[in-house]
Amino acid sequence: MRFHLTLTSSQKCQSITLNYQYPLSAAIYKIIQRADEAYAAFLHNEGYRHGGKTFKLFTFSDLRTPFDIMGDRMVMRTNTASLTICFHVPDASENFIKGLFMNQQLDIADSRDKASFIVQQVIAEKMPELQQETVLLQPMSPVVVGLKNERGNYDYLSPEDEDFAALVCNNLLEKCATAADVNEETLEEIRKTIHLQPVFFKQPPRHRLLTIKAGTAAQTSVRGYDKFRIRLQAPADVIAIALDAGIGMHNALGMGCVEMIVKFRRVQQKIKKGYYEPIKNEQITSVIDVVKQPQNLFYAGVRRTHRYVGQYHLPLPGYF
């Protein structure tokens, strides 16, 4: 499930470290611990296990607030911020989780600064009805994907790397196995139904070097990427894992949180219902027609409502 939090503070121009992901993760665990120590300890210390790996099946987005950068600090321009938190839990947990966060104090602190907020509003986002879908996912926080090298360290991959899609797919399957306790044979059948492809803007994906546990003996750095999208064709359960638990590595530290910005089936339905008039006379009868002939998504009278995304021309948000 996905929850959108509105945070407010009595202070303006609060200063937060640019590497706030670990302090924010600690603040979220602290809030959960106040209400349910066992669940907080499970998330923090154990998680869900599969094949020697541990997954928390939990992630959160970047903080959304206007800010200025001063050195290694972000100085907020207002006293409000928003945040999306995602848990792979049953729908029946909605009221419990909303109650965990509502009116709670959330402190983002490091050795230099402490920013305090009150959770003013919690809105649960209902998962749309999904079957075997093709969806477009937008990162709400950096996506971290890596391969271990011979020294035992990670080489972090750009979405433009040829191994990126396969590693993200494998990661999703491992999370599915953890959440549903399925065997390897079933996993291989699911794998055959998944197609994952990065989709790029005119500019290459943006990379962000993030420091975890800054200023401590355990300090480490990871490299993540945003400013791109992922086209995912998969069964509903796999899409739900991507939305609820994140993609890639370090999800519990706020990496790989994604949102679904378009269902290609909805684009197709709008076309069939005559919402737009194609400039050309090609008949679009399936999503495949859209993929093969992206120029067909330019429509008379709405050219300015579109932007170019990789090989797709997609309407801007709010136009369908």
C-alpha positions in Angstrom: 0.0 0.0 0.0 1.1 3.6 -0.7 0.6 6.5 1.7 1.0 10.2 1.0 2.1 12.2 4.0 1.9 16.0 4.4 4.5 17.3 6.8 4.4 20.7 8.5 6.7 22.5 10.8 6.4 25.6 13.1 9.8 26.7 11.8 10.6 28.1 8.4 13.9 27.7 6.4 14.8 24.5 8.2 18.2 23.0 7.1 18.5 19.3 6.2 21.5 17.4 5.0 21.4 16.5 1.3 22.1 12.9 2.4 18.9 12.8 4.4 17.8 9.3 3.3 19.3 7.4 6.2 18.1 9.9 8.9 14.7 9.9 7.3 14.6 6.1 7.3 15.5 6.1 11.0 12.7 8.6 11.7 10.2 6.4 10.0 11.3 3.3 11.9 11.1 5.3 15.1 7.5 6.2 14.4 6.6 2.6 13.7 8.4 1.5 16.8 6.2 3.8 19.0 3.1 1.9 17.9 4.4 -1.6 17.2 7.9 -2.6 18.5 7.7 -6.1 17.0 6.9 -4.9 13.5 9.6 -2.2 13.6 12.2 -4.7 14.9 11.1 -7.1 12.1 11.5 -4.5 9.4 14.8 -3.2 10.8 16.6 -6.3 11.8 15.0 -9.2 9.9 12.8 -8.5 6.9 11.6 -11.1 4.4 14.2 -13.7 3.4 14.7 -15.5 0.1 17.8 -17.4 -1.1 20.1 -15.9 1.4 18.9 -12.3 0.7 16.8 -10.1 2.9 14.1 -7.7 1.6 12.2 -5.2 3.7 9.4 -4.7 1.1 9.2 -1.1 2.2 10.4 2.1 0.6 9.8 5.9 0.5 10.2 8.7 -1.9 12.3 11.8 -1.9 11.1 14.7 0.2 9.0 17.0 -2.0 9.5 20.6 -1.0 11.0 23.8 -2.5 14.6 24.3 -1.3 17.9 26.0 -1.9 21.3 24.2 -1.8 23.9 25.7 0.6 27.0 23.5 0.7 25.9 20.0 1.8 22.6 21.3 3.1 19.2 21.8 1.6 17.4 24.8 3.1 13.6 24.6 2.8 11.8 27.6 1.4 8.5 26.8 3.2 7.5 25.0 6.3 5.7 22.1 4.5 6.9 19.0 2.7 5.3 15.9 1.3 6.5 12.3 1.3 5.2 9.0 -0.1 5.8 5.8 2.0 5.1 2.4 0.6 4.6 -1.0 2.3 3.8 -4.4 0.8 1.0 -5.2 3.3 -2.6 -6.3 3.0 -5.3 -3.7 2.3 -6.7 -4.5 5.7 -3.7 -2.7 7.2 -4.7 0.7 5.8 -6.3 2.1 9.0 -3.5 0.7 11.2 -0.7 2.4 9.1 -2.6 5.6 8.8 -2.9 5.7 12.5 0.8 5.0 12.9 1.8 8.2 11.2 -1.1 10.7 11.8 -0.1 13.6 14.0 3.3 12.0 14.8 6.5 14.0 15.1 9.1 13.2 12.4 12.7 14.4 13.0 15.3 14.4 10.3 18.6 14.9 12.1 22.3 14.4 11.6 25.3 15.7 13.6 24.7 19.3 12.5 21.0 19.9 12.0 17.6 18.7 13.1 14.4 19.4 11.2 11.2 18.6 13.0 7.8 18.0 11.4 4.3 17.0 12.4 2.5 14.6 10.1 -0.6 16.7 9.3 -2.3 14.4 6.8 -2.1 10.8 5.7 -3.8 9.7 2.5 -3.9 6.1 1.4 -3.6 5.5 -2.3 -5.8 2.7 -3.6 -4.1 0.3 -6.0 -5.7 0.4 -9.4 -7.2 -2.8 -10.7 -4.5 -4.5 -12.7 -4.2 -7.7 -14.7 -1.4 -8.4 -17.3 -0.6 -4.8 -17.9 1.9 -2.5 -19.6 2.6 0.4 -17.3 5.0 3.3 -17.3 6.8 3.8 -14.0 8.4 7.1 -12.8 11.2 7.1 -10.1 10.3 9.1 -7.1 13.7 8.5 -5.6 17.0 7.4 -7.1 17.1 3.8 -8.5 20.1 1.9 -7.4 21.2 -1.2 -9.4 24.6 -2.8 -9.0 26.8 -5.8 -9.7 29.5 -7.0 -7.3 33.0 -6.8 -8.6 36.0 -9.1 -7.9 36.8 -6.9 -4.8 33.4 -7.6 -3.3 32.2 -4.0 -3.9 29.3 -2.9 -6.1 29.7 -1.3 -9.5 26.6 0.8 -9.9 24.9 0.7 -13.3 23.2 3.4 -15.3 19.7 2.6 -16.8 21.6 2.9 -20.1 23.7 -0.1 -19.2 22.7 -3.3 -21.1 22.5 -5.3 -17.8 20.3 -2.8 -16.0 16.9 -4.2 -17.1 17.8 -7.8 -16.4 19.0 -7.0 -12.9 15.9 -5.0 -12.1 13.8 -7.9 -13.4 15.7 -10.4 -11.2 15.3 -8.2 -8.2 11.5 -8.0 -8.7 11.3 -11.7 -9.1 13.2 -12.3 -5.8 10.9 -9.9 -4.0 7.9 -11.8 -5.5 9.3 -15.1 -4.3 9.8 -13.5 -0.8 6.3 -12.1 -0.6 4.4 -15.0 -2.1 6.7 -17.9 -1.1 6.7 -19.4 -4.6 9.1 -22.0 -5.9 11.8 -21.6 -8.6 9.7 -23.4 -11.2 6.8 -20.9 -10.7 9.3 -18.0 -10.7 10.6 -19.1 -14.2 7.0 -19.1 -15.5 6.5 -15.6 -14.1 9.8 -14.5 -15.7 8.5 -15.4 -19.1 5.6 -12.9 -18.8 7.8 -9.9 -17.8 9.2 -7.4 -20.2 11.1 -4.4 -18.7 12.6 -1.6 -20.6 14.1 1.8 -19.5 12.6 4.8 -21.4 14.6 7.9 -21.7 14.1 11.6 -22.1 16.2 13.6 -24.6 18.7 14.1 -21.8 20.5 11.1 -20.2 19.4 9.8 -16.8 20.6 11.9 -13.9 23.0 10.2 -11.5 23.1 11.0 -7.8 25.9 10.0 -5.4 24.4 9.5 -2.0 26.2 9.0 1.3 24.7 6.6 3.8 25.5 7.0 7.6 27.6 10.1 6.8 30.2 10.9 9.4 30.3 7.5 11.0 32.7 4.5 10.7 30.0 2.7 8.7 29.8 5.5 6.1 29.3 4.3 2.5 28.3 5.7 -0.8 25.8 4.5 -3.4 25.0 5.8 -6.9 21.4 6.0 -8.0 19.6 7.4 -11.1 16.5 9.3 -11.8 15.1 11.4 -14.7 14.1 8.4 -16.7 11.1 6.0 -16.8 10.6 2.2 -16.9 8.1 0.5 -19.2 7.0 -2.7 -17.4 4.8 -5.4 -18.9 4.0 -7.9 -16.1 1.3 -9.7 -14.1 -0.6 -7.6 -11.6 1.3 -9.1 -8.6 4.7 -8.1 -10.0 3.5 -4.5 -10.7 2.2 -4.3 -7.2 5.6 -5.4 -5.8 7.3 -2.7 -7.8 4.9 0.0 -6.5 4.7 -1.2 -2.9 8.3 -2.3 -2.3 10.4 -0.4 -4.9 12.8 -1.5 -7.6 16.5 -2.1 -7.3 18.6 -2.0 -4.2 18.4 -0.2 -0.8 14.6 0.3 -0.9 14.3 0.6 2.9 16.7 3.6 2.6 14.5 5.4 0.3 15.8 4.2 -3.0 13.9 2.9 -6.0 10.4 4.3 -5.0 8.3 4.5 -8.2 4.9 5.7 -9.2 2.7 4.6 -12.1 2.1 7.5 -14.4 0.3 5.9 -17.3 -1.3 2.7 -18.2 -0.9 2.1 -22.0 -4.3 0.5 -22.0 -5.8 3.9 -21.0 -4.1 5.6 -23.9 -5.5 3.0 -26.2 -9.0 3.4 -24.8 -8.8 7.2 -25.2 -7.8 6.7 -28.8 -10.6 4.3 -29.6 -13.2 6.5 -28.0 -12.2 9.4 -30.3 -10.9 11.8 -27.7 -8.2 12.8 -30.2 -8.1 13.0 -34.0 -5.0 11.4 -35.5 -3.2 13.6 -38.0 -2.6 10.6 -40.2 -5.2 7.9 -41.1 -3.4 4.9 -39.6 -5.8 2.8 -37.6 -4.6 2.2 -34.1 -6.2 -0.9 -32.8 -3.7 -2.1 -30.2 -0.9 -1.1 -27.9 1.4 -2.7 -30.3 0.4 -0.2 -33.0 1.3 2.6 -30.6 4.7 1.1 -29.9 5.5 0.4 -33.5 4.3 3.8 -34.8 4.8 6.3 -32.0 4.1 9.2 -34.4 0.4 8.2 -34.1 0.3 9.6 -30.6 0.5 13.1 -32.0 -3.0 14.4 -32.5 -4.4 17.5 -34.2 -4.9 20.4 -31.8 -2.9 18.9 -28.9 0.7 19.0 -30.2 1.7 21.3 -27.3 0.3 18.9 -24.7 2.9 16.2 -25.6 6.5 15.7 -24.9 9.0 13.2 -26.3 10.0 10.3 -24.0 12.4 8.0 -25.6 10.6 6.3 -28.5 7.2 7.3 -27.2 5.2 10.5 -27.6 3.1 10.7 -24.5 0.5 13.3 -23.4 1.6 15.5 -20.5 0.1 14.6 -17.1 -3.4 15.9 -16.7 -4.4 15.5 -20.4 -5.8 12.0 -20.2 
